Amino acid sequence: MADAPDGLRHVHSGKVREMFRAPDGRLVMLASDRISAFDHVLATEIPDKGRILTAMSVWWFGQLGGVVANHLLSTEDEVLPASWRGRALVVAPLQMVPVEAVVRGYLTGSGFAEYEQHGTVCGIELPAGLVDGARLPEPIFTPATKAELGAHDENISFDKLADDIGAASAARIRELSLAVYGRAAEMAAQRGIILADTKFEFGHTSAGDLVLGDEVLTPDSSRFWPADDYRPGRPQPSFDKQFVRDWLTSPQSGWDRRSGAAPPPLPEDVVAATRDRYIEAYERLTGQRFSDWPG
């Protein structure tokens, strides 16, 4: 955990981020270089990862302003220590909605696992005969519980979400999530990238408005696939942390995820390749050089 500088009070630690509160009530969200997989925070960090996630979120927040508001107030502020430059954001405090708002445009991951067993994803019936990586007839909203650190998010039905947070709130989150995904997927496609799926977090401002919080459309929260390598029916090459997941479940790692043991440290080549993928995702999506980002 990062030490809180004078004037900031530490209030929360997540898998990747630390949250601090300023004297005026604003929050400071600090992105670390930690990486998580299979509900574990790995012992090995990815250099520059926190800066990449911050840069991507800032860019996407700017692109999506016409679709939904967000909690970002500032990227540079006197409350931020110089050593946090490029990986810290000043954000508005929100009353967070306890749900991972997942949108899937393609069938893979836990969604494909459920589909193979039941022909559904979060209770949504899908056409027969779909393969891993198949494009869905239309994007679907598939919420999940927001688990505590070390626990596993669980897919839930829309009806369950409505029971938990109210029908009107659930419907609004679904509407906004699908709208944001649609806009982002269109922009990514123009840059040769498939946005296979992603997850959002929402919260209410002090005025009661529902806005985007946390991060948005980063390689940590999304699956980005290169469009020119897309082949349904197999695992897809990706610009996200799937590369780390694949190594952890390979014979090379020697790790059994069912054992309860912590994952092993990542080798240098996996660390370097993961960093390269994150940077490529940022640069291809934004058209900007990561080396120009502050920090």
C-alpha positions in Angstrom: 0.0 0.0 0.0 1.3 3.5 -0.9 1.9 5.8 2.1 -0.6 8.6 2.5 1.1 12.0 2.1 0.3 14.9 4.4 -3.3 16.0 3.9 -4.6 12.7 2.5 -6.2 9.9 4.5 -6.2 6.3 3.2 -9.7 4.9 3.0 -9.6 1.8 0.8 -7.3 -0.8 -0.9 -8.4 -2.7 -3.9 -6.7 -5.3 -6.1 -5.0 -2.6 -8.1 -5.9 0.8 -6.7 -5.6 2.7 -3.4 -8.2 5.3 -2.5 -7.4 8.4 -0.4 -9.6 11.2 0.9 -8.6 14.9 0.7 -9.6 17.3 3.5 -12.2 18.9 1.2 -13.9 15.5 0.7 -12.6 14.8 -2.8 -11.1 11.4 -3.4 -7.7 10.5 -4.9 -7.5 7.2 -6.8 -4.0 5.9 -7.2 -3.3 3.1 -9.7 -0.5 0.7 -8.7 1.5 -1.7 -11.0 -0.1 -4.7 -9.3 -1.9 -7.2 -11.5 -4.6 -9.8 -10.5 -5.7 -13.0 -12.0 -8.0 -15.8 -10.8 -8.9 -13.7 -7.7 -5.3 -13.5 -6.7 -3.1 -10.4 -6.6 0.2 -11.6 -8.1 3.5 -11.2 -6.4 5.0 -9.8 -9.6 4.1 -6.3 -10.8 4.0 -5.0 -14.4 6.1 -1.9 -14.8 4.1 1.2 -15.8 0.8 -0.6 -15.6 -0.7 2.0 -13.2 0.2 4.8 -15.6 -1.2 2.9 -18.6 -4.5 2.2 -16.8 -4.8 5.9 -15.7 -4.0 7.2 -19.2 -6.6 5.0 -20.8 -9.3 5.8 -18.4 -8.7 9.5 -18.8 -8.9 9.2 -22.6 -12.0 7.1 -22.5 -13.7 9.4 -20.0 -13.2 12.2 -22.4 -14.5 10.2 -25.4 -17.7 9.1 -23.6 -18.8 12.4 -22.1 -21.7 12.6 -24.5 -23.0 9.2 -23.4 -22.6 9.3 -19.7 -21.0 11.5 -17.1 -18.1 10.3 -14.9 -16.4 10.9 -11.6 -13.2 12.5 -12.9 -12.4 15.9 -11.6 -8.7 16.4 -12.3 -5.5 14.7 -13.4 -3.2 17.5 -11.9 -3.9 19.0 -8.5 -1.9 20.5 -5.7 -3.2 17.6 -3.5 -1.3 15.1 -5.6 2.4 14.3 -4.7 4.8 14.7 -7.6 5.7 11.0 -7.3 2.1 10.0 -8.1 2.1 12.0 -11.4 0.5 10.1 -14.2 -1.1 7.4 -12.1 -3.4 9.3 -9.7 -6.8 11.0 -10.4 -8.8 13.3 -8.3 -12.4 12.1 -8.4 -15.7 13.0 -6.9 -17.0 10.8 -4.1 -19.8 8.4 -5.1 -22.2 6.1 -3.5 -21.1 3.1 -5.5 -23.7 0.6 -6.8 -22.6 -2.9 -5.7 -22.5 -4.6 -9.1 -20.1 -5.3 -11.9 -22.0 -4.0 -15.0 -20.7 -6.4 -17.6 -21.4 -6.2 -21.4 -20.5 -8.9 -23.8 -20.4 -8.5 -27.5 -18.6 -11.8 -28.0 -18.9 -15.2 -26.2 -15.8 -16.2 -24.2 -14.5 -16.6 -20.7 -17.0 -17.4 -18.0 -19.8 -16.6 -20.3 -18.8 -19.3 -22.8 -18.3 -21.8 -19.9 -21.9 -21.2 -18.8 -23.2 -21.4 -22.4 -21.6 -24.8 -22.9 -23.4 -26.1 -19.9 -26.8 -24.4 -20.2 -27.0 -22.5 -23.5 -27.4 -19.3 -21.5 -25.3 -16.4 -20.1 -26.7 -14.9 -16.9 -30.1 -16.5 -17.7 -30.1 -15.0 -21.3 -30.8 -17.7 -23.8 -28.4 -17.7 -26.8 -28.6 -19.4 -30.2 -27.3 -23.0 -30.4 -24.0 -23.8 -32.0 -21.9 -20.9 -30.8 -18.2 -21.4 -30.4 -15.6 -19.8 -28.2 -15.1 -16.2 -29.4 -18.3 -16.1 -31.5 -19.8 -12.7 -32.1 -23.2 -12.5 -30.4 -26.3 -11.4 -32.4 -26.3 -8.3 -30.2 -24.4 -7.2 -27.1 -25.9 -8.5 -23.9 -25.8 -7.1 -20.3 -24.7 -9.7 -17.9 -24.2 -8.3 -14.4 -22.1 -9.9 -11.7 -21.7 -9.4 -7.9 -18.8 -7.2 -6.9 -16.7 -9.4 -4.7 -14.4 -8.4 -1.9 -10.6 -8.8 -2.4 -9.7 -12.4 -2.7 -13.3 -13.5 -3.5 -14.8 -14.3 -6.9 -17.4 -12.3 -8.8 -20.5 -14.3 -9.5 -22.6 -13.8 -12.6 -26.3 -13.0 -11.8 -29.5 -12.6 -13.8 -31.0 -9.2 -14.5 -34.0 -10.2 -12.4 -31.6 -10.8 -9.4 -30.0 -7.4 -10.0 -33.4 -5.8 -10.0 -34.3 -7.4 -6.8 -31.0 -6.3 -5.2 -31.0 -2.6 -6.3 -34.5 -1.9 -7.6 -36.0 -2.3 -11.1 -35.5 1.3 -12.2 -31.8 1.4 -11.1 -31.1 -1.9 -12.8 -32.8 -0.8 -16.0 -30.9 2.5 -16.1 -27.5 0.7 -15.5 -28.3 -1.8 -18.3 -29.2 1.1 -20.6 -26.1 3.1 -19.9 -23.8 0.0 -20.0 -25.0 -1.0 -23.4 -24.8 2.5 -24.7 -21.2 2.9 -23.5 -20.2 -0.4 -24.9 -21.8 0.4 -28.3 -19.9 3.7 -28.5 -16.6 2.2 -27.4 -16.9 -0.9 -29.6 -17.5 1.3 -32.6 -14.5 3.4 -31.8 -12.3 0.4 -31.2 -13.3 -1.2 -34.5 -12.2 1.9 -36.4 -8.8 1.3 -34.9 -8.6 -2.4 -35.8 -9.5 -3.7 -32.3 -12.5 -5.8 -31.2 -13.9 -5.0 -27.8 -15.1 -8.5 -26.9 -16.4 -7.6 -23.5 -16.0 -5.1 -20.7 -17.2 -4.2 -17.2 -18.2 -0.9 -15.7 -18.8 0.4 -12.2 -21.4 3.1 -11.5 -22.2 5.3 -8.5 -24.5 8.1 -7.5 -23.2 11.6 -6.9 -24.3 13.7 -4.0 -27.0 15.2 -6.3 -28.3 11.7 -7.1 -26.9 11.4 -10.6 -25.7 8.0 -11.9 -22.2 8.3 -13.3 -19.3 6.1 -14.3 -16.8 5.5 -11.6 -13.5 3.6 -11.0 -11.7 2.9 -14.3 -13.2 2.4 -17.7 -12.3 0.3 -20.8 -8.7 -0.6 -19.8 -6.9 -3.9 -20.4 -7.7 -4.8 -16.8 -11.5 -4.4 -17.2 -11.9 -5.4 -20.9 -11.0 -7.9 -23.5 -9.3 -6.3 -26.5 -8.7 -8.5 -29.6 -6.8 -7.6 -32.7 -9.4 -7.7 -35.5 -7.0 -9.0 -38.2 -6.2 -12.1 -36.1 -9.8 -12.8 -35.1 -10.8 -16.5 -35.6 -13.9 -17.8 -33.9 -13.6 -21.3 -32.3 -10.3 -20.7 -30.5 -8.8 -18.5 -27.8 -8.1 -15.1 -29.3 -4.8 -13.1 -29.2 -5.4 -10.2 -26.9 -4.1 -6.8 -25.7 -5.1 -7.5 -22.1 -4.2 -9.6 -19.1 -5.4 -12.8 -20.8 -1.7 -13.3 -21.6 -1.0 -13.6 -17.9 -4.0 -16.0 -17.3 -2.8 -18.2 -20.2 0.7 -18.5 -18.7 -0.6 -19.2 -15.2 -2.8 -22.1 -16.6 0.0 -23.5 -18.8 2.3 -26.4 -17.9 5.2 -23.8 -17.8 3.9 -22.2 -14.6 3.5 -25.5 -12.7 0.5 -24.0 -10.9 -2.8 -25.7 -10.2 -5.4 -23.0 -9.7 -7.6 -25.6 -7.8 -4.8 -26.2 -5.2 -5.5 -23.1 -3.2 -1.9 -22.1 -3.4 -0.9 -18.6 -4.5 0.2 -18.3 -8.2 4.0 -18.3 -8.8 5.9 -15.2 -9.8 5.8 -14.2 -13.4 8.9 -14.7 -15.5 10.6 -11.7 -17.0 9.5 -12.5 -20.6 5.8 -12.7 -19.5 6.1 -9.4 -17.6 7.7 -7.7 -20.6 5.2 -9.1 -23.1 2.2 -8.1 -20.8 3.6 -4.5 -20.5 4.0 -4.3 -24.3 0.4 -5.5 -24.9 -1.0 -2.9 -22.5 1.0 -0.1 -24.2 0.0 -1.3 -27.6 -3.7 -1.2 -26.6 -3.3 2.4 -25.4 -1.5 3.6 -28.4 -3.7 1.8 -31.0 -6.9 3.0 -29.3 -5.9 6.6 -28.6 -3.5 7.3 -31.4 -1.1 8.8 -28.8 2.3 7.7 -27.7 2.5 6.4 -24.2 5.9 8.0 -23.7 4.1 11.4 -23.9 1.9 10.6 -20.9 3.0 12.3 -17.7 5.1 10.5 -15.1 
